[in-house]
Amino acid sequence: MENKKQIKATDVLFIGLALFATYFGAGNLIFPPMLGLQSGTGWGAGMIGMIASGVGLPVLAMIILGHCGSVQRISDHVHKNFYHIFVGMIMVLCCCVSIPRTAAVGIEMGLQGLWGGAPYLVSVVIYFLIAFFFAKDRGTALDKVGKILTPVMTVILFILVIKGFISPIGTPSAPTVDNAFLNSFLGGYSTGDVLVSFLMASLFFGTIREKGYEGASLRKVNFGAGIIAAVCLAVVYGGLFFMGACVSGEYSADSIGNADLLLNVIRSSGGQIALYGLCLSVILACLTTAIGQITAVADFFSEASHEKLPYRVLVIIVPVVTTIVASFGLDTIVSLTGAWFSFTYPIALVLMILGIFERKIPNDGAYKGAVWCTVVYAFLDLPAEYGVHIGFLDAILDKIPLYGLGFGWVVPAAAGFIVGLLAGNAKKNA
């Protein structure tokens, strides 16, 4: 049903800021300076590559999902239960890895950077209590993030990166990679933020509907919010990328880690005050991501259970579970579950691409073929993601075009699409 409600600029702004905050986890603070360091004098091409994959793909996914109406509308073409299986897997991974990791990074790199003696376990409990406070009201959780936490974080980050642009901390040297664009594109691609679009889509569209927007109005608000999130991400990523390029004559990727590089470029740019600002930004970036993802997980399982598990109960359970996980330490958990992000990411990308052409694809066979062939590819690649190399599997994977570049899913998905399309046409004409 369409509506004629006049779109408020403030609604678009705060939803866009909340979307930016949800994408912008603390890990995303760390990777741009290293990619910039590797790009050196090729920082312009490298920055375009990173923004194309690290900003363009996730925001495009959210816009496409908004245009289609939901993730489920696309996934139902594959199978009626595919949505709950696939998105449910992403939600479980968030509880096991993504949300607990925000606590670990926020405390170790943020809070303990401001107060070295902060007790870790107590800090984890307080962190998730704050996250619960913001997430407990389903309809207003993202409003609180967009209106309270994100503006503070955004102002601090903008000041840091604009200072880095205006007063460069060094001069870029020769690149240490053969192709700065491709290296940075793959670096941004591997962040996995397209999964965040699938994770948050239902919640964001629900928030937009809560404000009275439907149909074309919803799509316009979603598009505007996506543009705001993209601009904010591009400014912050681009600034940090350039700062990393400026110290490429001073450090090498082999001699310094991602976190240390970030701390050093911020300290060189603005001194101890800038470092404190960075620590505060890390805390806020982690917290806003955790709030968004806790809200999304509770919302998903509440709807999947047809409210038999109420949101108000799940929004307590999720922080409790993630607190326990975070208290154990994440190294083992990440090593066990990290590969599953690599498993789900190609599937999400294929669904996103299919969503672009949803109204043009003539039958469901094309969806089934593309997605199930991608699933098979992802399963075959899973042992290698765990570092287990099986001779015949490695031989098969090595023969798949683009596999070495991290795009091995492209050919299986395309082949599956064509075969499925032909099979669907044949079935229809039989």
Solvent accessible surface area in square Angstrom, and as a share of the most:
residue,aa,sasa,rsa
1,M,212,0.95
2,E,98,0.44
3,N,42,0.21
4,K,197,0.84
5,K,79,0.33
6,Q,158,0.70
7,I,58,0.29
8,K,114,0.49
9,A,83,0.64
10,T,78,0.45
11,D,20,0.10
12,V,21,0.12
13,L,76,0.38
14,F,50,0.21
15,I,5,0.03
16,G,0,0.00
17,L,17,0.08
18,A,1,0.01
19,L,2,0.01
20,F,0,0.00
21,A,0,0.00
22,T,1,0.01
23,Y,4,0.01
24,F,0,0.00
25,G,13,0.12
26,A,4,0.03
27,G,44,0.42
28,N,14,0.07
29,L,1,0.00
30,I,30,0.15
31,F,26,0.11
32,P,0,0.00
33,P,0,0.00
34,M,20,0.09
35,L,15,0.07
36,G,0,0.00
37,L,4,0.02
38,Q,37,0.17
39,S,0,0.00
40,G,0,0.00
41,T,83,0.48
42,G,20,0.19
43,W,82,0.29
44,G,33,0.32
45,A,49,0.38
46,G,0,0.00
47,M,27,0.12
48,I,112,0.57
49,G,0,0.00
50,M,0,0.00
51,I,44,0.22
52,A,41,0.32
53,S,1,0.01
54,G,2,0.02
55,V,4,0.02
56,G,32,0.31
57,L,34,0.17
58,P,1,0.01
59,V,7,0.04
60,L,74,0.37
61,A,0,0.00
62,M,1,0.00
63,I,35,0.18
64,I,13,0.06
65,L,0,0.00
66,G,2,0.02
67,H,89,0.40
68,C,3,0.02
69,G,27,0.26
70,S,39,0.25
71,V,7,0.04
72,Q,63,0.28
73,R,113,0.41
74,I,1,0.00
75,S,1,0.00
76,D,64,0.33
77,H,45,0.20
78,V,1,0.01
79,H,83,0.37
80,K,150,0.64
81,N,69,0.36
82,F,12,0.05
83,Y,26,0.10
84,H,80,0.36
85,I,112,0.57
86,F,7,0.03
87,V,1,0.01
88,G,10,0.09
89,M,56,0.25
90,I,1,0.01
91,M,4,0.02
92,V,76,0.44
93,L,11,0.05
94,C,4,0.02
95,C,19,0.11
96,C,44,0.27
97,V,0,0.00
98,S,16,0.10
99,I,0,0.00
100,P,0,0.00
101,R,102,0.37
102,T,13,0.07
103,A,0,0.00
104,A,13,0.10
105,V,34,0.20
106,G,2,0.02
107,I,4,0.02
108,E,103,0.46
109,M,27,0.12
110,G,0,0.00
111,L,51,0.25
112,Q,50,0.22
113,G,40,0.39
114,L,73,0.36
115,W,148,0.52
116,G,66,0.63
117,G,56,0.54
118,A,4,0.03
119,P,61,0.39
120,Y,56,0.21
121,L,105,0.52
122,V,83,0.48
123,S,9,0.06
124,V,1,0.00
125,V,74,0.43
126,I,91,0.46
127,Y,14,0.05
128,F,5,0.02
129,L,108,0.54
130,I,70,0.36
131,A,0,0.00
132,F,59,0.25
133,F,112,0.47
134,F,19,0.08
135,A,0,0.00
136,K,73,0.31
137,D,60,0.31
138,R,80,0.29
139,G,34,0.32
140,T,62,0.36
141,A,0,0.00
142,L,6,0.03
143,D,28,0.15
144,K,42,0.18
145,V,0,0.00
146,G,0,0.00
147,K,101,0.43
148,I,93,0.47
149,L,19,0.09
150,T,0,0.00
151,P,37,0.24
152,V,75,0.43
153,M,0,0.00
154,T,15,0.09
155,V,90,0.51
156,I,30,0.15
157,L,1,0.01
158,F,53,0.22
159,I,111,0.56
160,L,16,0.08
161,V,1,0.00
162,I,79,0.40
163,K,87,0.37
164,G,1,0.01
165,F,84,0.35
166,I,132,0.67
167,S,49,0.32
168,P,74,0.47
169,I,43,0.22
170,G,32,0.30
171,T,110,0.64
172,P,29,0.18
173,S,40,0.26
174,A,72,0.56
175,P,54,0.34
176,T,99,0.58
177,V,40,0.23
178,D,160,0.83
179,N,78,0.40
180,A,13,0.10
181,F,85,0.35
182,L,59,0.29
183,N,43,0.22
184,S,0,0.00
185,F,42,0.17
186,L,44,0.22
187,G,19,0.18
188,G,1,0.01
189,Y,22,0.08
190,S,86,0.55
191,T,44,0.25
192,G,16,0.15
193,D,11,0.06
194,V,0,0.00
195,L,6,0.03
196,V,17,0.10
197,S,0,0.00
198,F,4,0.02
199,L,5,0.02
200,M,0,0.00
201,A,0,0.00
202,S,50,0.32
203,L,11,0.05
204,F,3,0.01
205,F,2,0.01
206,G,28,0.27
207,T,9,0.05
208,I,1,0.00
209,R,100,0.37
210,E,127,0.57
211,K,37,0.16
212,G,33,0.31
213,Y,0,0.00
214,E,63,0.28
215,G,17,0.16
216,A,37,0.29
217,S,9,0.06
218,L,7,0.03
219,R,80,0.29
220,K,129,0.55
221,V,0,0.00
222,N,5,0.03
223,F,109,0.45
224,G,18,0.18
225,A,1,0.01
226,G,0,0.00
227,I,76,0.39
228,I,42,0.21
229,A,0,0.00
230,A,21,0.16
231,V,83,0.48
232,C,11,0.07
233,L,1,0.01
234,A,26,0.20
235,V,49,0.28
236,V,0,0.00
237,Y,1,0.00
238,G,3,0.03
239,G,0,0.00
240,L,2,0.01
241,F,0,0.00
242,F,20,0.08
243,M,1,0.01
244,G,0,0.00
245,A,0,0.00
246,C,4,0.03
247,V,6,0.04
248,S,15,0.10
249,G,61,0.58
250,E,121,0.54
251,Y,57,0.22
252,S,49,0.32
253,A,40,0.31
254,D,144,0.75
255,S,83,0.53
256,I,22,0.11
257,G,39,0.38
258,N,63,0.32
259,A,40,0.31
260,D,79,0.41
261,L,0,0.00
262,L,0,0.00
263,L,45,0.22
264,N,37,0.19
265,V,0,0.00
266,I,1,0.01
267,R,106,0.39
268,S,74,0.48
269,S,12,0.08
270,G,34,0.33
271,G,29,0.28
272,Q,92,0.41
273,I,147,0.74
274,A,11,0.08
275,L,16,0.08
276,Y,104,0.40
277,G,16,0.16
278,L,1,0.01
279,C,5,0.03
280,L,70,0.35
281,S,0,0.00
282,V,0,0.00
283,I,34,0.17
284,L,17,0.08
285,A,0,0.00
286,C,0,0.00
287,L,10,0.05
288,T,0,0.00
289,T,7,0.04
290,A,0,0.00
291,I,0,0.00
292,G,0,0.00
293,Q,7,0.03
294,I,0,0.00
295,T,0,0.00
296,A,3,0.02
297,V,2,0.01
298,A,0,0.00
299,D,10,0.05
300,F,16,0.07
301,F,59,0.25
302,S,0,0.00
303,E,93,0.42
304,A,36,0.28
305,S,24,0.16
306,H,152,0.68
307,E,91,0.41
308,K,168,0.71
309,L,84,0.42
310,P,33,0.21
311,Y,15,0.06
312,R,175,0.64
313,V,60,0.34
314,L,13,0.06
315,V,2,0.01
316,I,92,0.46
317,I,75,0.38
318,V,8,0.05
319,P,8,0.05
320,V,78,0.45
321,V,62,0.36
322,T,0,0.00
323,T,26,0.15
324,I,90,0.46
325,V,22,0.13
326,A,0,0.00
327,S,43,0.28
328,F,164,0.68
329,G,33,0.32
330,L,19,0.09
331,D,131,0.68
332,T,90,0.53
333,I,36,0.18
334,V,48,0.28
335,S,72,0.46
336,L,109,0.54
337,T,28,0.16
338,G,23,0.22
339,A,9,0.07
340,W,70,0.25
341,F,46,0.19
342,S,47,0.30
343,F,8,0.03
344,T,0,0.00
345,Y,14,0.05
346,P,11,0.07
347,I,3,0.02
348,A,0,0.00
349,L,4,0.02
350,V,5,0.03
351,L,1,0.00
352,M,5,0.02
353,I,68,0.34
354,L,8,0.04
355,G,2,0.02
356,I,83,0.42
357,F,105,0.44
358,E,21,0.09
359,R,157,0.57
360,K,165,0.70
361,I,21,0.11
362,P,80,0.50
363,N,18,0.09
364,D,60,0.31
365,G,14,0.14
366,A,0,0.00
367,Y,2,0.01
368,K,85,0.36
369,G,15,0.14
370,A,3,0.02
371,V,0,0.00
372,W,109,0.38
373,C,49,0.30
374,T,0,0.00
375,V,16,0.09
376,V,88,0.50
377,Y,16,0.06
378,A,3,0.03
379,F,108,0.45
380,L,56,0.28
381,D,16,0.08
382,L,20,0.10
383,P,34,0.21
384,A,24,0.19
385,E,78,0.35
386,Y,83,0.32
387,G,51,0.49
388,V,81,0.47
389,H,128,0.57
390,I,65,0.33
391,G,61,0.58
392,F,134,0.56
393,L,19,0.09
394,D,35,0.18
395,A,51,0.39
396,I,81,0.41
397,L,2,0.01
398,D,103,0.53
399,K,169,0.72
400,I,29,0.15
401,P,75,0.47
402,L,82,0.41
403,Y,48,0.18
404,G,78,0.75
405,L,77,0.38
406,G,38,0.37
407,F,33,0.14
408,G,0,0.00
409,W,18,0.06
410,V,53,0.30
411,V,60,0.34
412,P,24,0.15
413,A,9,0.07
414,A,51,0.39
415,A,49,0.38
416,G,2,0.02
417,F,57,0.24
418,I,100,0.51
419,V,100,0.57
420,G,8,0.08
421,L,39,0.19
422,L,111,0.55
423,A,60,0.46
424,G,12,0.12
425,N,51,0.26
426,A,65,0.50
427,K,168,0.71
428,K,129,0.55
429,N,121,0.62
430,A,122,0.94
